[in-house]
Amino acid sequence: MHLYPEPYILRHGEMLWNQQGRFQGQKNSPLTDKGRRQAMAQGEVLRSVKCLPRIVFVSPLGRTLTTANLAAPFIETHVKEPRLLEINFGAWEGATREEISQTIKAPVQGSDWFFKSPGGESFQMISTRVMSFLKELEDPAIIVTHAVTSKVLRGICLGLDQADLLKLPAEQGCIYNL
């Protein structure tokens, strides 16, 4: 297992499409009031860390930018990093689990289906871009990203295979410190 600089990985807070059960991928919907509160609570946790990193890398989508601004306004350097974007769900972006099930004529279960959407990213594609980011990471950092990207990022850091990393939690408003 390769050792990477210590990351503090934040998943953005709840959004409107989460309430509606829609998969966003690289599309966007705004944070709900609950999502904004989750981001501010992340900030309270970060403020309590004695040797906090001095840089925030953030996916360039609105939900992560808002989360970063609410959770870490006291960190001067925020860098938009496109390699931290959520997985591209292709034709399934904006669809609900039920709509996808009807389209593929099968239940949508587990997480493997994330990588099988028409026009979307494969596991290899998202892993390659996340690994590219990690290889360039020189110092501990705060990383604000998304559910699937967070799982891949943490899984790579922990040396997990695809099946095991997909079992990792990805709660909204959480901080994962590795």
Number of C-alpha atoms within 10 A of each C-alpha: 8 8 11 17 14 16 22 19 24 28 27 31 28 24 21 16 18 17 9 11 13 19 20 21 22 18 15 17 17 17 23 17 13 14 21 22 18 23 28 21 17 23 21 13 12 19 15 9 9 7 9 14 16 14 17 25 23 27 25 20 20 15 25 28 20 21 29 28 17 18 26 23 14 12 16 10 12 18 14 17 17 15 22 24 24 23 25 24 24 19 12 22 19 20 17 17 16 13 14 19 14 12 11 10 9 10 13 16 10 10 13 13 13 21 19 15 17 11 12 18 19 18 15 11 14 22 20 14 16 21 17 12 16 18 12 9 15 10 13 17 18 26 26 30 29 27 19 23 24 26 21 24 24 21 20 21 19 15 13 15 11 17 12 11 19 19 12 16 13 19 15 18 22 19 21 16 11 12
